[in-house]
Amino acid sequence: MATLLILGASGDLTGRLLLPGLARLVRHGRATGLHLVGAGYDAWTAEQWSERVAHSFAAALEAADDAGQSALNLLRTTSEYRRVDVTAPGELAQLTTTLPGPTAVYFALPPAIAEQACELLSPGDLPAGTRLVMEKPFGTDQASAFRLNETLTQLVPEDHIHRVDHFLGKATVLNILGLRFANRLLEPVWNNLHIDRVEVVYDEALALESRAGYYDGAGALRDMIQSHLLHAMAILAMESPVSLHERDLRDGVGAVLRASSVDPDFARSTRRARYTAGTIDGKDIPDYAAEDGVDPSRRTETLAEITVSINNARWSGVPFILRSGKALGGSRKEALVTFKPVSHLPTGFSGQDSPTQLRIGFGPETLKLEIDVNGPGDIFALDRAVLEVELNASELLPYGEVLEGVLTGDPTLSVRGDTAEDCWRIVDPVLDAWATNEVALEEYPAGSSGPAAWTDPAS
C-alpha cells in the first residue's frame, strides 16, 4: 500500500496498539515507502499528531539500528493529520481521493460509527486497490453481520476487506498448524478416537479497567468467545489444508465453524457469572455492578463458558469448552487437549493414572506435554512428568502482524465474511437464552477462580 489512513487517530487504540505495531514493522524493514495519515473528528494540530506518533514510536526507535531509525524518523516527519467527520456525507470519500493510492483505510472507531461511515460510501467513492480494515465486533448478531458484509462487499472485493482479529497473530496460528500437521506423533491421534475434550481458555486477572463504555454492552461471550476463541478452536480442529495460502487456511476454518453448534439445553451447555468485590495482587477491586459506567440491570457477564459440538466425523462426541473471564485469581491463556485413558493399564501399577494432556500457551507461546511415567523410589508407582518448551514468538507485535497483512495484501489473519456470520450463528441462541434468564447469572469474588459451584475439568 502507498498510504495507511487511520480513522480515529486520536483514540486509544491508535496510540496504544496500532502505531507501536506499525513502528515495530518499520523498524524491521517490513514496511517501506509508506505514507501515514491520521484522521479524526478532533481538531488536532500537526504538532499534537506528531507528538502522538513520536511517543508511540519511541520504544521501536530506541531498539532500532541506524536503518530502522532512519525509516522511523522519515515516516514520522512525513506523516500528517486530517480532520474529518466520517458520519458526514462525502467527507471520507473526498479525503480518500486526495491521498496517494492505493490506500488502506483503518477504521479505529466504535463499530457503529465505522458501519455508518461505510454505509455513506458508494463503490465509486474509493479508488481502485483500496482496502478496508474493520475492528471487531463485526455486527451485533448474525443478521447485522450479514448486512455489514453486504455493505462492505459492495465497496471493495472480499479479499480487500480485513476484519481484524489480533488474537490470531501469525506466530500463534502457525505454531498450532506446525504442531498439528508436521508431527506424525500427533496427527494420527488428533480425533475423537483418542481425544476426550478440548478447552480453549482466556482467563485474566485484569478487571474492567475503565472500559465500561464498551464492555458493559458486550460481556465476556461477545468480547472474547464469539470472535477470538471460536477461531482458535477452529484452527485446532480444522482438517489439514493443502497449503498455507489464505484461501486454504480460511476454507478450513470456515468448514469447522459451519459444523459447530451449542446444545440448546443452555442450562447444561453454558455458564455465566459476574465478579463481586474482592482483591487481586493486593489491590481492592470493586463489585462489577458498582463500577463507573456499568448498568447493573444489563446483567452483563464477566465470565462465560460454552460447550461447542463440532458435528463431523473427526470430532463428533468431543466437547470443545470455550471459557473467558475477567478479575480472576490467575491468568490462564491456553488450549488444553485432554486425551482419553489408555485402553488397558497392566495390573501392578499404583498411583494415579492421569490422562495425557497437551497445553498450548497463548501468551507467552509455550507447549507442555503432561504424561505418566514411572515414579522415583517405587518404580511401579506412576508419577507425573511435564515436557515443556517455549515456542517461537514473532518479532512483531500482534497489531504489527495485522498491519503487515493489510499492507502486503495478505488476508490470512483476517476474518472472512462468512465465518464472521457463522460465529454469530453459534452464539446468538446462547445470548437469547441469557437475555431471558434461562441460565442463572452466578457470582464470584474478584481474585477467585470463579464461582464455587463451577468445577474445572483441568483441575
Secondary structure, DSSP 8 states (H G I E B T S, - for coil): --EEEEETTTSHHIIIIIHHHHHHHHHTT-S-S-EEEEEESS---HHHHHHHHHHHHHHHHHH--HHHHHHHHHHHHH-EEEE--TTSTTHHHHHHHTS-SSEEEEE-S-HHHHHHHHHT--GGGS-TT-EEEEES---SSHHHHHHHHHHHHHHS-GGGEEEE-TTS-HHHHHHHHHHHHS-TTTGGG-STTTEEEEEEEEE-S---TT-HHHHTTTHHIIIIIIIIIHHHHHHHH----SSSSHHHHHHHHHHHHHTEEE-S-HHHHEEEEEEESEEETTEEE--GGGSTT--GGG---SEEEEEEEE-STTTTT-EEEEEEESS-SS-EEEEEEEE---S---TT-BS-----EEEEESSS-EEEEEEEEE-SSSTTBEEEEEEEEE----SS-HHHHHHHHHHHT--TTB--HHHHHHHHHHHHHHHHHHHTTSS-EEEEETTSSS-TT---TT-
